[in-house]
Amino acid sequence: MDGDIDKALKRTSAYYPKVLRDHSHVYFRLRCQKFVEMIRQTAEIWDSSPTKSTKFFHEQSSASVDPDHLEMDVDEPKPGAEDWDRMEMEGADTSVKYQELLDDTIQYGQALKQEFRDDPNTEDAFKEIFSLFIYEDPRKSPQAHLLDRASRLPVAEELNSAILVSLGKRSSAAIELLYQQTEVLVDMISEEGGAGAFINVRNDFLR
């Protein structure tokens, strides 16, 4: 999964229309993952800005973006007049994109919570993903692992398993079974500092 949740939902609905209906937990996981992806994109836009605002996620005003709050990195050489004009324009454009995506993320989160408001099983997941907004920089929060690209893998695996089940096949593909069996073997030979302690199946072979 490359993080394009809309594409995953669209293709699943088109080619396997029963999957999301019969596996509502998978649908919910995908919708939550999109929220996380939106937060990640917001952070990436923030990082791409040639200037930085003094405020970040939850402190930003959703009403407007004030270009006067953008400031230069003091360690950089002082730019000329043309450079200032270019950086002010780029900084303002990036700030607008940032604010628009931030507002879209908030609206998406509200709609997501509203959609699943009657499902008590979603409460813990909502607390986890919405806690990203408590911190000025969610990448430094206790839930920062959600923003790791590796977090997409469990969601993709759940979707693939649901698709396989809908096709009357095993919930795990052959390669997944091989991976699981390999991890068990590695754990066994890793006991008491064995040679397997230096092997990480996911990092060494699946990336």
N, C-alpha and C positions, 0 to 999 in steps of 0.2 A: 504494500500500500504506500503510495507516494504522498499521502496527506490530503488528496482531493476527495473529500468525503462525499461531496455532491455527486461526483462522477461514480463513485462506488454505489451510492444509493440508486442512482438512475439506472445503471447497468444491471444491478441486482433486480430491481423492479421490472426491467424490460425482459431479462432472460430467465429469471427465477422468481416469478411474481408471488409465489407462496412463501418464500423464505422469510421475508421481513414480517409477514402477517403471522406465520406460525412460530416464529422465534422473536418475540417482542423484545426480549432482553438484548438480542443482537442489534436490533433497530435502535434501542435506547443507547447502547454503547457507541454506536456509530454517531448518533446525534450529539452525545457528550464529547466525542472525539473531535467533532467539528468545532465545538466551542473552544476546546483546547488549541486546535490549529489556528483559530482566529486570534487567540491571545499570542501565540507564537509569531504569527505574521505581524501583529502590532509591535511586538518587541523588535522584530527584524527591521521594520520601517524606522523605528526609533533609532536603531543602531546605524542605519544608512544616512541619517541626517548629518549634513556638514556642520550644523549647529545643534546645540542641545538646550531643551527647555529645562528650567529648574524643577519642574514637576513631572511626575510620571503617571501611571495608570489611574488609581482611584482618586488622585488629587486633581486631575484635569477637569476643567469645566466643560460640560457638554454643550454649552451655549456658543462658545466662540474660541478662537485661537488668537492669542495676543502676540504678534511678532516682536513686541518690545521685550518679551520675556526670553527670547532666544539669545544665547550668549556663546562666544567663541571659547575654544580651548586655549587657556593662557600659555600653554607650552608651545604653541605653533607660532611661526613667524607672522609679523603683522602684515596683512594683505594691503594691496594698493586699492585705489578707489574703485576700479573695475572689478577687482576680486570681491570687495565688500558688496557691491551691487549684486554680483552673481550669487554669492553665498546667502545674501538676504533673500533673494528670490527662491533659491533652492531650498533654503531652510523653511521659508513660508509654505512652499508647495508640499514639502515633506510633512510639515506640521498639520496641514489640512488633510492630507491622506491619512495621517496617524489618527487625527480626531474623528474622521469619518469612519474609519475601521473600528475605532474604540466604541463609538456610538452604535455601530452595527452589531458589535459583539455584545454590548449590554442588551440591546433589543432582542438579539437572538437568545441570550440567556433567559430573559424574561418570558419569551414565547416558549422556550423549552420547558421551563418550570411549569408554565400554565398547561402545556400539553400533557404533562405527566403528574398533574397536581393530585389526582385521585389514586396514584400508585404509591403505597407506603414503602415499597422496596427500593425506591429511588432516592430516599432521603440521604443516605450516607454518601452516595455518588455525588449528589448535588452539593453537599457540604464540602466535599473534597475539591471539586472543580471550581466552585464559587469562591473558595478560600484564596484562590490566586489573586483575587481583587483586593484582599485585605492589605497586601504588601505593596509598597511603592514600586518595587521591582520584583515581579513574580518569579523571575529566574533565580532569586536569592531566597525564596520562601521555602518552607518545609515541604511543599508540594511541587518543587521545581522538577522533580523526576517526571511529572506528567508532561512537561514540555520537551523532554528528551525524545528524539525521533524514534528511539527504540520502543517507546510506549505504544507506537502504532502496531507493533507486531502482534501482541495478544488480541487486539481488536480484529486484525486481519485474519488471524487464525480462527477466531470464533466465527467470523463470517464464512470462511472457507469450509469449516466443519458443518455449519448449517446448510450450506449449498450441497455438500457431499451427502448429507442425510436426506435432503430433499430428492436426491437422485438415487436413493436406495443403496448408497455405498457406506463404507465405514466413515465415522466422523473424523478420522485422522487419515491423511494421505500417507502413502508408503514412506516418503521422505521424512514426515513428521514422526512416524513410528520409529524409523531408524535413528533419528535424532534423540528421541526419548530413551531408547535402549542404550545408545552411546553414552548419554549423560549418566545413566545408572552404572554402566561399566567404569566410567571415569571416576565416579564417586567411590566405587569399590576399591580401585587401585590407588586412590588418593589417601586412603586411610593411613594414619600414622606417618604422613609425609612422604608417601610413595611417589613414584614418577608421575602419576596422574595429577599431582598437585600443580604441575606446571601447565596443564591443559585447560583451556576454556573453550568448550565446544562452540558456543554461540559466537564468541569474539574471534576465534581462530579460523573457523570454517564457514560461518554463515554470514559473514560481512564482506 
